[in-house]
């Protein structure tokens, strides 16, 4: 198993600076050498994944995959206004859109 010397991380705990070693003793020695410049440094076993998925929390290293938030689908202000004013229900609006779509073009997925 690989061992790591973790010396820096950002405010969210994402690892910013590390060095990997074959043994725990080598990682601990690196931490000792870096302690003056990086007093919070610590040694840990490689949790797997990629370093962008690692989190340093309270002197421990965890595997916490970064999940990017889904892209927001831009709202249709006209549709929102018509639905809000009661001119259409959401289902009626979607039916009108579907009937105006060219043949063979699938409807986009609606986010819930």
ZAMAR-812504 format. One line per field, with one value per residue: residue number from 1; residue in one letter; x, y, z of N, C-alpha, C in turn. Coordinates in steps of 0.1 Angstrom, whole numbers, plus 5000, padded with zeros to 4 digits. Layout:
N
i <- [NUM | ...]
aa <- [a | ...]
n.u <- [X | ...]
n.v <- [Y | ...]
n.w <- [Z | ...]
ca.u <- [X | ...]
ca.v <- [Y | ...]
ca.w <- [Z | ...]
c.u <- [X | ...]
c.v <- [Y | ...]
c.w <- [Z | ...]
This chain:
112
i <- [1 | 2 | 3 | 4 | 5 | 6 | 7 | 8 | 9 | 10 | 11 | 12 | 13 | 14 | 15 | 16 | 17 | 18 | 19 | 20 | 21 | 22 | 23 | 24 | 25 | 26 | 27 | 28 | 29 | 30 | 31 | 32 | 33 | 34 | 35 | 36 | 37 | 38 | 39 | 40 | 41 | 42 | 43 | 44 | 45 | 46 | 47 | 48 | 49 | 50 | 51 | 52 | 53 | 54 | 55 | 56 | 57 | 58 | 59 | 60 | 61 | 62 | 63 | 64 | 65 | 66 | 67 | 68 | 69 | 70 | 71 | 72 | 73 | 74 | 75 | 76 | 77 | 78 | 79 | 80 | 81 | 82 | 83 | 84 | 85 | 86 | 87 | 88 | 89 | 90 | 91 | 92 | 93 | 94 | 95 | 96 | 97 | 98 | 99 | 100 | 101 | 102 | 103 | 104 | 105 | 106 | 107 | 108 | 109 | 110 | 111 | 112]
aa <- [x | x | x | x | x | x | x | x | x | x | x | x | x | x | x | x | x | x | x | x | x | x | x | x | x | x | x | x | x | x | x | x | x | x | x | x | x | x | x | x | x | x | x | x | x | x | x | x | x | x | x | x | x | x | x | x | x | x | x | x | x | x | x | x | x | x | x | x | x | x | x | x | x | x | x | x | x | x | x | x | x | x | x | x | x | x | x | x | x | x | x | x | x | x | x | x | x | x | x | x | x | x | x | x | x | x | x | x | x | x | x | x]
n.u <- [5008 | 5005 | 5019 | 5013 | 5026 | 5010 | 5009 | 4996 | 4964 | 4933 | 4906 | 4884 | 4893 | 4904 | 4932 | 4962 | 4989 | 5012 | 5032 | 5040 | 5049 | 5066 | 5066 | 5053 | 5071 | 5089 | 5071 | 5064 | 5089 | 5092 | 5072 | 5082 | 5104 | 5092 | 5078 | 5084 | 5078 | 5053 | 5033 | 5009 | 5011 | 5008 | 5011 | 4996 | 4978 | 4973 | 4942 | 4931 | 4915 | 4917 | 4939 | 4924 | 4901 | 4905 | 4902 | 4914 | 4910 | 4910 | 4936 | 4935 | 4930 | 4906 | 4886 | 4867 | 4849 | 4848 | 4820 | 4806 | 4783 | 4751 | 4745 | 4725 | 4694 | 4684 | 4658 | 4626 | 4614 | 4589 | 4573 | 4572 | 4558 | 4533 | 4524 | 4523 | 4504 | 4482 | 4475 | 4482 | 4487 | 4516 | 4518 | 4502 | 4517 | 4540 | 4530 | 4522 | 4547 | 4559 | 4542 | 4550 | 4576 | 4600 | 4597 | 4611 | 4628 | 4638 | 4623 | 4637 | 4652 | 4634 | 4643 | 4638]
n.v <- [4988 | 5022 | 5051 | 5084 | 5117 | 5144 | 5177 | 5202 | 5217 | 5230 | 5253 | 5238 | 5213 | 5199 | 5182 | 5199 | 5198 | 5172 | 5142 | 5110 | 5078 | 5046 | 5034 | 5037 | 5047 | 5063 | 5083 | 5094 | 5104 | 5124 | 5141 | 5149 | 5164 | 5184 | 5198 | 5223 | 5242 | 5234 | 5230 | 5216 | 5192 | 5157 | 5121 | 5095 | 5066 | 5058 | 5065 | 5056 | 5062 | 5094 | 5122 | 5145 | 5137 | 5134 | 5142 | 5162 | 5160 | 5170 | 5159 | 5135 | 5115 | 5112 | 5095 | 5112 | 5117 | 5143 | 5159 | 5175 | 5201 | 5197 | 5211 | 5240 | 5242 | 5266 | 5288 | 5292 | 5322 | 5331 | 5309 | 5304 | 5327 | 5325 | 5301 | 5308 | 5328 | 5313 | 5307 | 5284 | 5250 | 5233 | 5208 | 5212 | 5232 | 5218 | 5199 | 5216 | 5225 | 5200 | 5193 | 5212 | 5206 | 5195 | 5165 | 5136 | 5148 | 5146 | 5153 | 5175 | 5164 | 5169 | 5187 | 5178]
n.w <- [5000 | 4993 | 5008 | 5022 | 5024 | 5036 | 5032 | 5027 | 5023 | 5011 | 5021 | 5021 | 5026 | 5005 | 4992 | 4986 | 4984 | 4984 | 4989 | 4977 | 4991 | 4994 | 5019 | 5053 | 5071 | 5055 | 5046 | 5071 | 5078 | 5059 | 5066 | 5091 | 5083 | 5069 | 5088 | 5100 | 5080 | 5073 | 5097 | 5102 | 5088 | 5080 | 5080 | 5060 | 5049 | 5015 | 5003 | 4980 | 4948 | 4932 | 4938 | 4938 | 4949 | 4976 | 5010 | 5036 | 5069 | 5102 | 5107 | 5093 | 5064 | 5040 | 5016 | 4994 | 4970 | 4946 | 4937 | 4910 | 4909 | 4893 | 4861 | 4858 | 4843 | 4821 | 4829 | 4815 | 4810 | 4799 | 4798 | 4826 | 4835 | 4821 | 4832 | 4859 | 4858 | 4852 | 4827 | 4814 | 4824 | 4837 | 4825 | 4802 | 4789 | 4783 | 4766 | 4744 | 4736 | 4729 | 4707 | 4689 | 4683 | 4659 | 4639 | 4652 | 4670 | 4702 | 4734 | 4758 | 4789 | 4819 | 4847 | 4881]
ca.u <- [5000 | 5012 | 5017 | 5014 | 5028 | 5000 | 5014 | 4988 | 4951 | 4925 | 4896 | 4874 | 4900 | 4910 | 4946 | 4968 | 5003 | 5015 | 5042 | 5037 | 5061 | 5063 | 5064 | 5048 | 5083 | 5093 | 5061 | 5066 | 5102 | 5090 | 5064 | 5091 | 5113 | 5083 | 5070 | 5086 | 5071 | 5039 | 5031 | 4997 | 5014 | 5006 | 5012 | 4984 | 4978 | 4966 | 4928 | 4926 | 4909 | 4927 | 4942 | 4914 | 4890 | 4909 | 4899 | 4922 | 4901 | 4915 | 4948 | 4932 | 4928 | 4895 | 4882 | 4854 | 4848 | 4842 | 4808 | 4803 | 4768 | 4745 | 4742 | 4711 | 4687 | 4679 | 4643 | 4619 | 4606 | 4576 | 4565 | 4569 | 4548 | 4521 | 4519 | 4520 | 4491 | 4471 | 4471 | 4485 | 4494 | 4529 | 4516 | 4497 | 4528 | 4549 | 4523 | 4523 | 4561 | 4561 | 4536 | 4557 | 4589 | 4601 | 4596 | 4624 | 4636 | 4633 | 4621 | 4648 | 4648 | 4630 | 4649 | 4629]
ca.v <- [5000 | 5035 | 5060 | 5098 | 5128 | 5154 | 5189 | 5214 | 5215 | 5242 | 5255 | 5227 | 5201 | 5193 | 5182 | 5208 | 5194 | 5159 | 5134 | 5096 | 5070 | 5032 | 5029 | 5046 | 5054 | 5073 | 5093 | 5101 | 5112 | 5136 | 5150 | 5155 | 5174 | 5195 | 5203 | 5237 | 5250 | 5229 | 5224 | 5207 | 5181 | 5144 | 5110 | 5087 | 5056 | 5062 | 5059 | 5052 | 5073 | 5104 | 5131 | 5155 | 5131 | 5132 | 5153 | 5162 | 5165 | 5167 | 5151 | 5122 | 5116 | 5104 | 5095 | 5119 | 5121 | 5156 | 5159 | 5188 | 5203 | 5197 | 5224 | 5245 | 5244 | 5280 | 5288 | 5299 | 5332 | 5332 | 5297 | 5306 | 5337 | 5319 | 5291 | 5315 | 5336 | 5304 | 5305 | 5270 | 5242 | 5228 | 5197 | 5218 | 5239 | 5208 | 5193 | 5225 | 5224 | 5187 | 5193 | 5222 | 5201 | 5188 | 5151 | 5129 | 5155 | 5142 | 5164 | 5175 | 5159 | 5179 | 5185 | 5179]
ca.w <- [5000 | 4992 | 5020 | 5017 | 5033 | 5033 | 5038 | 5025 | 5018 | 5010 | 5032 | 5020 | 5029 | 4993 | 4993 | 4976 | 4983 | 4990 | 4983 | 4980 | 4994 | 4995 | 5033 | 5062 | 5077 | 5046 | 5047 | 5084 | 5077 | 5051 | 5075 | 5101 | 5076 | 5065 | 5099 | 5103 | 5070 | 5073 | 5110 | 5103 | 5080 | 5086 | 5071 | 5059 | 5039 | 5003 | 5004 | 4967 | 4941 | 4928 | 4949 | 4938 | 4957 | 4990 | 5019 | 5048 | 5080 | 5115 | 5107 | 5087 | 5050 | 5036 | 5001 | 4993 | 4956 | 4943 | 4927 | 4905 | 4909 | 4880 | 4854 | 4859 | 4830 | 4821 | 4830 | 4804 | 4817 | 4793 | 4803 | 4840 | 4836 | 4816 | 4842 | 4871 | 4856 | 4851 | 4813 | 4811 | 4835 | 4833 | 4815 | 4789 | 4783 | 4778 | 4754 | 4733 | 4732 | 4722 | 4694 | 4680 | 4680 | 4646 | 4640 | 4655 | 4680 | 4715 | 4744 | 4768 | 4802 | 4828 | 4861 | 4892]
c.u <- [5009 | 5009 | 5020 | 5018 | 5020 | 5005 | 5005 | 4975 | 4943 | 4915 | 4886 | 4880 | 4906 | 4925 | 4952 | 4983 | 5006 | 5027 | 5039 | 5050 | 5056 | 5060 | 5059 | 5060 | 5088 | 5084 | 5062 | 5078 | 5100 | 5082 | 5073 | 5100 | 5105 | 5076 | 5072 | 5078 | 5056 | 5036 | 5019 | 4999 | 5012 | 5008 | 5000 | 4986 | 4970 | 4952 | 4923 | 4920 | 4920 | 4928 | 4931 | 4901 | 4893 | 4905 | 4908 | 4913 | 4907 | 4926 | 4945 | 4928 | 4916 | 4893 | 4868 | 4853 | 4842 | 4831 | 4805 | 4788 | 4763 | 4743 | 4728 | 4706 | 4681 | 4664 | 4638 | 4610 | 4591 | 4567 | 4562 | 4558 | 4534 | 4515 | 4515 | 4506 | 4479 | 4467 | 4473 | 4489 | 4507 | 4527 | 4511 | 4508 | 4537 | 4543 | 4524 | 4537 | 4564 | 4554 | 4542 | 4571 | 4590 | 4601 | 4610 | 4632 | 4630 | 4632 | 4633 | 4643 | 4644 | 4637 | 4638 | 4635]
c.v <- [5012 | 5043 | 5074 | 5107 | 5140 | 5167 | 5202 | 5210 | 5229 | 5243 | 5244 | 5213 | 5193 | 5194 | 5190 | 5204 | 5181 | 5152 | 5119 | 5088 | 5055 | 5027 | 5041 | 5054 | 5065 | 5085 | 5101 | 5109 | 5125 | 5146 | 5157 | 5166 | 5186 | 5203 | 5218 | 5246 | 5246 | 5222 | 5214 | 5194 | 5168 | 5133 | 5101 | 5076 | 5062 | 5056 | 5054 | 5064 | 5082 | 5115 | 5142 | 5150 | 5130 | 5144 | 5151 | 5168 | 5161 | 5157 | 5137 | 5125 | 5106 | 5105 | 5101 | 5125 | 5135 | 5155 | 5173 | 5190 | 5202 | 5211 | 5228 | 5247 | 5258 | 5279 | 5295 | 5309 | 5333 | 5321 | 5299 | 5316 | 5332 | 5309 | 5298 | 5322 | 5326 | 5302 | 5291 | 5263 | 5238 | 5217 | 5202 | 5225 | 5229 | 5201 | 5203 | 5225 | 5211 | 5187 | 5203 | 5217 | 5193 | 5173 | 5145 | 5136 | 5152 | 5154 | 5163 | 5169 | 5170 | 5176 | 5187 | 5185]
c.w <- [5000 | 5005 | 5015 | 5028 | 5028 | 5040 | 5037 | 5019 | 5019 | 5021 | 5032 | 5023 | 5017 | 4994 | 4982 | 4974 | 4991 | 4983 | 4987 | 4982 | 4995 | 5009 | 5042 | 5069 | 5068 | 5046 | 5060 | 5084 | 5069 | 5059 | 5085 | 5095 | 5072 | 5076 | 5102 | 5093 | 5070 | 5086 | 5111 | 5094 | 5087 | 5075 | 5071 | 5049 | 5027 | 5003 | 4991 | 4960 | 4936 | 4938 | 4949 | 4946 | 4972 | 4997 | 5032 | 5059 | 5093 | 5115 | 5101 | 5072 | 5047 | 5021 | 5000 | 4979 | 4954 | 4933 | 4923 | 4905 | 4895 | 4874 | 4855 | 4845 | 4831 | 4821 | 4818 | 4810 | 4812 | 4799 | 4818 | 4843 | 4832 | 4826 | 4855 | 4870 | 4853 | 4836 | 4809 | 4824 | 4829 | 4822 | 4802 | 4782 | 4776 | 4766 | 4742 | 4728 | 4724 | 4708 | 4684 | 4676 | 4667 | 4649 | 4643 | 4665 | 4693 | 4724 | 4753 | 4781 | 4811 | 4842 | 4871 | 4904]
